[in-house]
């Protein structure tokens, strides 16, 4: 798949230059974000672990159904208008991140003024937030499982010599994401990549995913300890760095995927199966750790399994590394399967 993307970009020198420029900018942003993190947290391994978690949450959030659907819809729409949108994912994630930075700042200012007064309320809010975020993840995992199964059924049909039904597949892909359905009319107004910035900003007001809830929880916890706001903002900046890197990469991959999927629909189907499946695995993982960790903490459960879950729950950096590992492993496995089965000849 990556090789075909390279071929697609290689056919247009101007497009390749734009892609390299955007990726270079994102790499620089990530380097600056992590340099800032290492400077302020160099003496605190715990906070460095929390920073890794915030970054991995941003990466995971880019695989949410709403992100995939929004970037997918706009990329496909602009390509049908003979455009080559390189920055759809970037502008969407920047608009989304702006809401989170504003919300984190507001929470820090509010909690700093009432530090230590509502500890029991914070404990109850933490339990409630965990239940809501885990429940949402499980629901979205179930929805994406249904979509992935349908996409795989279409993939098998085409692989076995059947006819690819473009309209049926479009209806299936448009079912991804709750907010993407609500704001679908907005996509008709998008005629350039930067128009996704306000769309991403509106999507950010949902705050209905575990990653955002968890990040705000991190900010709240550190604010009640008296940490300066400019230090706490490291967390949403890292979140934005991870999310923008994945969202932008997703948009570029979709650009390449649709560029050569116009000739072979099997490529488009395989790409969507991979992305949706990764979303399911990570959602179930995070939702499961949150749920089991909450049950273990509330009922004081002990044992090998509970201790392992509590370790992950207490060591945020371990979860972050695990999530990043899943991303890398899933794409390696996906590309390997694609090549071993020689799907390119279908």
C-alpha positions in Angstrom: 0.0 0.0 0.0 2.8 2.4 0.9 4.6 1.5 -2.3 1.5 2.4 -4.3 1.2 5.7 -2.5 4.8 6.4 -3.4 4.1 5.6 -7.0 1.0 7.8 -6.9 2.9 10.8 -5.5 5.8 10.2 -7.8 3.6 10.8 -10.8 3.1 14.4 -9.6 6.3 16.3 -8.5 4.3 19.3 -7.2 2.0 17.0 -5.1 5.0 15.2 -3.7 6.6 18.4 -2.7 3.5 19.5 -0.9 3.2 16.2 1.0 6.9 16.4 2.1 6.4 20.0 3.2 3.4 19.1 5.4 5.0 16.1 6.9 8.2 18.1 7.6 6.1 20.8 9.4 4.4 18.1 11.5 7.7 16.4 12.4 9.0 19.8 13.5 5.9 20.4 15.6 6.3 17.0 17.3 10.0 17.7 18.0 9.2 21.1 19.6 6.4 19.5 21.7 8.6 16.8 23.0 11.5 19.2 23.6 9.2 21.3 25.7 8.0 18.2 27.5 11.5 17.0 28.3 12.5 20.4 29.6 9.7 20.8 32.1 9.3 17.2 33.1 13.0 16.0 33.0 13.1 15.4 36.7 9.7 13.6 37.0 9.4 10.1 35.5 5.7 10.0 36.5 4.8 13.1 34.6 6.9 11.9 31.6 4.8 8.8 31.6 1.6 10.9 31.7 3.0 12.9 28.8 3.5 9.7 26.8 -0.1 8.8 27.6 -1.4 12.2 26.4 0.5 11.8 23.2 -0.8 8.3 22.6 -4.3 9.4 23.4 -4.0 12.0 20.6 -2.8 9.3 18.2 -5.7 7.0 19.2 -8.2 9.8 18.9 -7.3 10.2 15.3 -8.7 6.7 14.7 -12.1 7.6 16.1 -14.9 7.0 13.6 -15.8 10.7 13.4 -12.3 11.6 12.3 -12.0 8.8 9.8 -15.4 9.6 8.3 -14.8 13.4 8.1 -11.4 13.2 6.5 -12.5 10.4 4.2 -15.6 12.2 3.0 -13.9 15.5 2.3 -10.8 13.9 0.6 -13.1 11.9 -1.6 -15.3 14.9 -2.4 -12.3 17.2 -3.3 -10.7 14.5 -5.4 -13.9 14.1 -7.4 -13.6 17.9 -8.1 -10.1 17.2 -9.6 -8.3 18.5 -6.5 -5.4 16.9 -4.6 -6.1 17.7 -0.9 -3.0 17.1 1.1 -4.0 19.0 4.3 -7.5 17.8 5.0 -6.5 15.8 8.1 -4.1 18.6 9.3 -6.8 21.3 9.3 -9.4 19.0 10.9 -7.1 18.1 13.7 -6.0 21.7 14.3 -9.6 22.9 14.7 -10.3 19.9 17.0 -7.2 20.6 19.1 -8.1 24.3 19.6 -11.2 23.4 21.5 -9.2 21.0 23.7 -6.6 23.7 24.5 -9.3 26.2 25.4 -11.2 23.7 27.6 -8.0 22.6 29.4 -7.1 26.2 30.1 -10.6 27.0 31.4 -10.5 23.9 33.7 -7.0 24.8 35.0 -8.1 28.4 35.8 -11.3 27.3 37.5 -9.7 24.5 39.6 -6.7 26.6 40.6 -9.1 29.0 42.3 -10.9 26.3 44.3 -7.9 24.0 44.9 -8.5 21.4 47.6 -12.2 22.3 48.3 -14.0 19.6 46.4 -11.9 16.5 46.6 -14.9 14.2 47.2 -16.6 15.8 44.1 -13.5 15.2 42.1 -13.5 11.5 43.1 -17.2 11.0 42.1 -16.6 12.9 38.8 -13.7 10.6 38.0 -15.8 7.5 38.5 -18.7 8.9 36.5 -16.3 10.1 33.7 -14.7 6.7 33.5 -18.0 4.9 33.2 -19.2 7.3 30.5 -16.0 7.2 28.4 -15.6 3.4 28.6 -19.3 2.9 27.7 -18.9 5.2 24.7 -15.8 3.3 23.6 -17.6 0.0 23.7 -20.5 1.3 21.8 -18.3 2.7 19.1 -16.3 -0.6 19.0 -19.6 -2.5 18.3 -20.6 -0.1 15.6 -17.2 -0.3 13.9 -17.2 -4.1 14.2 -20.5 -4.2 12.2 -19.0 -1.8 9.6 -15.7 -3.7 9.4 -17.6 -7.0 8.8 -19.7 -5.4 6.1 -16.6 -4.0 4.4 -14.9 -7.4 4.7 -18.0 -9.1 3.1 -17.7 -6.6 0.2 -14.0 -7.3 0.0 -14.5 -11.1 -0.2 -17.2 -10.5 -2.8 -14.9 -8.5 -5.1 -12.0 -10.8 -4.3 -14.0 -13.7 -5.6 -14.8 -12.0 -8.8 -18.0 -10.1 -7.8 -19.0 -6.6 -8.9 -18.0 -3.7 -6.6 -21.1 -1.7 -5.6 -19.8 1.9 -5.2 -23.2 3.3 -3.9 -23.6 0.5 -1.3 -20.1 1.1 0.0 -20.6 4.8 0.2 -23.7 4.3 2.3 -21.8 1.9 4.6 -18.8 4.3 5.1 -21.1 7.3 5.8 -22.5 5.4 8.9 -19.2 5.9 10.7 -19.3 8.3 13.6 -22.1 10.0 15.5 -21.0 13.6 15.0 -20.2 12.9 11.3 -23.8 12.1 10.8 -25.0 15.2 12.6 -22.7 17.6 10.7 -22.9 15.8 7.4 -24.6 18.8 5.7 -21.5 20.9 6.5 -19.4 18.7 4.2 -21.3 20.1 1.3 -19.9 23.5 2.1 -16.3 22.3 2.2 -14.6 23.2 -1.1 -11.0 23.6 0.2 -8.9 21.7 2.7 -8.8 24.6 5.2 -12.6 24.6 5.4 -12.2 21.6 7.7 -10.7 23.8 10.4 -14.1 25.1 11.6 -15.6 21.7 11.0 -12.9 20.2 13.3 -13.6 22.9 15.8 -17.3 22.0 15.9 -16.5 18.3 16.3 -14.3 19.2 19.2 -17.3 20.4 21.2 -18.6 16.8 21.4 -16.1 15.8 24.2 -17.7 12.3 24.0 -14.6 10.2 23.6 -12.5 8.6 26.3 -9.3 10.2 25.1 -10.6 13.8 25.5 -12.3 13.0 28.8 -9.1 11.4 30.1 -6.9 14.3 29.0 -9.1 16.8 30.7 -8.9 14.6 33.8 -5.1 14.8 33.6 -5.3 18.6 33.4 -7.8 18.7 36.3 -5.6 16.5 38.5 -2.5 18.5 37.9 -4.3 21.8 38.3 -5.4 20.8 41.8 -1.7 20.2 42.7 -0.8 23.8 41.9 1.1 23.1 38.6 1.3 26.3 36.4 -1.0 26.5 33.5 1.9 26.9 31.0 3.2 23.5 32.2 -0.2 21.8 32.1 -0.7 22.9 28.5 2.1 20.5 27.6 -0.6 17.7 27.8 -3.1 19.1 25.2 -0.1 20.2 23.0 1.2 16.6 23.0 -2.3 15.4 22.4 -2.6 17.8 19.4 0.8 16.7 18.1 -0.1 13.0 18.1 -3.5 13.6 16.7 -2.4 15.9 13.9 0.4 13.5 12.9 -2.1 10.6 12.6 -4.9 12.7 11.1 -2.7 14.2 8.5 -1.1 10.9 7.7 -4.6 9.4 7.4 -5.6 12.1 4.9 -2.5 11.6 2.8 -2.9 7.8 2.8 -6.6 8.3 1.7 -5.4 10.6 -1.0 -3.1 7.9 -2.3 -5.7 5.2 -1.7 -8.4 6.9 -3.6 -5.9 8.0 -6.3 -5.3 4.3 -7.2 -8.6 3.0 -5.9 -10.4 4.6 -8.9 -8.8 1.8 -10.9 -9.1 -1.0 -8.3 -11.8 -0.8 -5.7 -10.1 -3.7 -3.8 -7.6 -1.2 -2.5 -10.1 1.2 -1.1 -11.9 -1.7 0.6 -8.7 -3.1 2.2 -7.7 0.3 3.5 -11.0 1.0 5.2 -11.0 -2.5 6.7 -7.6 -1.9 8.2 -8.4 1.5 9.6 -11.7 0.4 11.1 -10.3 -2.7 12.6 -7.5 -0.8 14.3 -10.1 1.5 15.8 -12.0 -1.4 17.2 -8.9 -3.1 18.8 -7.7 0.1 20.5 -11.2 1.1 21.6 -11.8 -2.3 23.3 -8.3 -2.2 24.8 -8.7 1.2 26.4 -12.4 0.7 27.4 -11.5 -2.7 29.0 -8.5 -1.3 31.0 -10.7 1.6 32.2 -13.6 -0.6 33.2 -11.6 -3.4 34.9 -9.4 -0.8 36.6 -12.4 1.0 38.0 -14.0 -2.3 39.3 -10.7 -3.4 40.8 -10.3 0.0 42.6 -13.8 0.2 43.9 -14.0 -3.4 45.2 -10.4 -3.6 46.2 -9.8 -6.8 44.2 -6.5 -8.6 44.3 -4.8 -11.3 42.2 -2.5 -11.8 39.2 -5.0 -10.4 36.6 -6.2 -7.5 38.7 -2.6 -6.6 39.6 -1.6 -6.5 35.9 -4.6 -4.3 35.1 -3.9 -2.0 38.0 -0.3 -1.7 36.9 -1.5 -0.5 33.5 -4.1 1.8 35.1 -1.5 3.3 37.4 1.4 3.5 34.9 -0.1 5.7 32.2 3.1 5.6 30.1 2.8 1.8 29.7 -0.7 2.2 28.1 0.7 4.9 25.8 3.6 2.7 24.6 1.1 -0.3 24.2 -1.2 1.8 22.0 1.6 3.1 19.8 2.9 -0.5 19.5 -0.6 -1.7 18.4 -0.6 1.0 15.7 2.8 0.0 14.3 2.1 -3.8 14.5 -1.3 -3.5 12.9 0.0 -1.7 9.8 3.0 -4.1 9.5 0.6 -7.1 9.7 -1.8 -5.4 7.3 0.8 -4.7 4.6 2.3 -8.2 5.0 -1.1 -9.8 4.5 -1.8 -7.6 1.5 1.5 -8.6 -0.2 1.4 -12.3 0.8 -2.0 -12.8 -0.7 -1.1 -10.7 -3.7 -4.3 -8.7 -3.5 -2.9 -6.2 -5.9 -3.6 -8.5 -8.8 -7.3 -8.8 -8.0 
